[in-house]
Amino acid sequence: MDRTLCTCNALTVEEILTCIKEHNFTTLEELLDQDICPMGDKCELCREAGYENDGYSLLMLLALVKQKRL
Protein backbone atom coordinates (compact mmCIF):
# COMPACT_ATOMS: atom_id res chain seq x y z
CA MET A 1 0.00 0.00 0.00
CA ASP A 2 2.55 2.47 -1.20
CA ARG A 3 -0.13 4.62 -2.80
CA THR A 4 -0.09 8.27 -1.70
CA LEU A 5 -3.49 9.17 -0.31
CA CYS A 6 -2.97 12.56 1.36
CA THR A 7 -0.75 14.36 -1.12
CA CYS A 8 -0.66 17.64 0.81
CA ASN A 9 0.95 15.89 3.79
CA ALA A 10 2.74 13.25 1.67
CA LEU A 11 1.12 10.33 3.50
CA THR A 12 0.70 6.89 1.99
CA VAL A 13 -2.16 4.50 2.65
CA GLU A 14 0.18 2.42 4.84
CA GLU A 15 1.22 5.43 6.95
CA ILE A 16 -2.39 6.49 7.44
CA LEU A 17 -3.45 2.94 8.36
CA THR A 18 -0.65 2.77 10.91
CA CYS A 19 -1.79 6.05 12.47
CA ILE A 20 -5.45 4.94 12.57
CA LYS A 21 -4.62 1.60 14.19
CA GLU A 22 -2.00 2.84 16.67
CA HIS A 23 -4.24 5.60 18.00
CA ASN A 24 -7.61 3.84 17.65
CA PHE A 25 -9.24 6.54 15.54
CA THR A 26 -12.78 5.53 14.57
CA THR A 27 -14.32 8.63 13.00
CA LEU A 28 -13.26 11.10 10.36
CA GLU A 29 -13.65 13.91 12.89
CA GLU A 30 -11.20 12.25 15.29
CA LEU A 31 -8.75 11.69 12.46
CA LEU A 32 -8.93 15.30 11.24
CA ASP A 33 -8.78 16.87 14.71
CA GLN A 34 -5.64 15.07 15.89
CA ASP A 35 -2.12 16.52 15.68
CA ILE A 36 -0.15 13.26 15.80
CA CYS A 37 -0.16 12.68 12.04
CA PRO A 38 -1.92 15.60 10.34
CA MET A 39 -3.93 14.77 7.23
CA GLY A 40 -6.88 16.06 5.28
CA ASP A 41 -6.32 19.59 6.50
CA LYS A 42 -5.21 21.37 3.34
CA CYS A 43 -6.83 20.52 0.00
CA GLU A 44 -9.27 18.10 1.70
CA LEU A 45 -9.58 15.83 -1.36
CA CYS A 46 -8.49 12.76 0.59
CA ARG A 47 -11.40 13.04 3.01
CA GLU A 48 -14.18 11.53 0.90
CA ALA A 49 -13.57 11.40 -2.84
CA GLY A 50 -9.88 10.63 -2.90
CA TYR A 51 -7.10 12.70 -4.42
CA GLU A 52 -7.48 11.01 -7.79
CA ASN A 53 -11.27 10.66 -7.39
CA ASP A 54 -10.73 6.89 -7.32
CA GLY A 55 -12.52 5.98 -4.10
CA TYR A 56 -9.36 5.75 -2.00
CA SER A 57 -10.18 8.07 0.88
CA LEU A 58 -9.81 8.52 4.61
CA LEU A 59 -13.44 7.46 5.04
CA MET A 60 -12.79 4.23 3.12
CA LEU A 61 -9.72 3.41 5.24
CA LEU A 62 -11.61 4.06 8.48
CA ALA A 63 -14.44 1.78 7.34
CA LEU A 64 -12.08 -1.03 6.33
CA VAL A 65 -10.22 -0.86 9.64
CA LYS A 66 -13.54 -0.88 11.53
CA GLN A 67 -14.62 -3.98 9.57
CA LYS A 68 -11.21 -5.54 10.32
CA ARG A 69 -10.54 -5.94 6.60
CA LEU A 70 -7.25 -4.04 6.92
C-alpha positions as CSV (number, residue, x, y, z in Angstrom):
1,M,0.0,0.0,0.0
2,D,2.6,2.5,-1.2
3,R,-0.1,4.6,-2.8
4,T,-0.1,8.3,-1.7
5,L,-3.5,9.2,-0.3
6,C,-3.0,12.6,1.4
7,T,-0.7,14.4,-1.1
8,C,-0.7,17.6,0.8
9,N,1.0,15.9,3.8
10,A,2.7,13.2,1.7
11,L,1.1,10.3,3.5
12,T,0.7,6.9,2.0
13,V,-2.2,4.5,2.7
14,E,0.2,2.4,4.8
15,E,1.2,5.4,6.9
16,I,-2.4,6.5,7.4
17,L,-3.4,2.9,8.4
18,T,-0.6,2.8,10.9
19,C,-1.8,6.0,12.5
20,I,-5.5,4.9,12.6
21,K,-4.6,1.6,14.2
22,E,-2.0,2.8,16.7
23,H,-4.2,5.6,18.0
24,N,-7.6,3.8,17.6
25,F,-9.2,6.5,15.5
26,T,-12.8,5.5,14.6
27,T,-14.3,8.6,13.0
28,L,-13.3,11.1,10.4
29,E,-13.6,13.9,12.9
30,E,-11.2,12.2,15.3
31,L,-8.8,11.7,12.5
32,L,-8.9,15.3,11.2
33,D,-8.8,16.9,14.7
34,Q,-5.6,15.1,15.9
35,D,-2.1,16.5,15.7
36,I,-0.2,13.3,15.8
37,C,-0.2,12.7,12.0
38,P,-1.9,15.6,10.3
39,M,-3.9,14.8,7.2
40,G,-6.9,16.1,5.3
41,D,-6.3,19.6,6.5
42,K,-5.2,21.4,3.3
43,C,-6.8,20.5,0.0
44,E,-9.3,18.1,1.7
45,L,-9.6,15.8,-1.4
46,C,-8.5,12.8,0.6
47,R,-11.4,13.0,3.0
48,E,-14.2,11.5,0.9
49,A,-13.6,11.4,-2.8
50,G,-9.9,10.6,-2.9
51,Y,-7.1,12.7,-4.4
52,E,-7.5,11.0,-7.8
53,N,-11.3,10.7,-7.4
54,D,-10.7,6.9,-7.3
55,G,-12.5,6.0,-4.1
56,Y,-9.4,5.7,-2.0
57,S,-10.2,8.1,0.9
58,L,-9.8,8.5,4.6
59,L,-13.4,7.5,5.0
60,M,-12.8,4.2,3.1
61,L,-9.7,3.4,5.2
62,L,-11.6,4.1,8.5
63,A,-14.4,1.8,7.3
64,L,-12.1,-1.0,6.3
65,V,-10.2,-0.9,9.6
66,K,-13.5,-0.9,11.5
67,Q,-14.6,-4.0,9.6
68,K,-11.2,-5.5,10.3
69,R,-10.5,-5.9,6.6
70,L,-7.2,-4.0,6.9
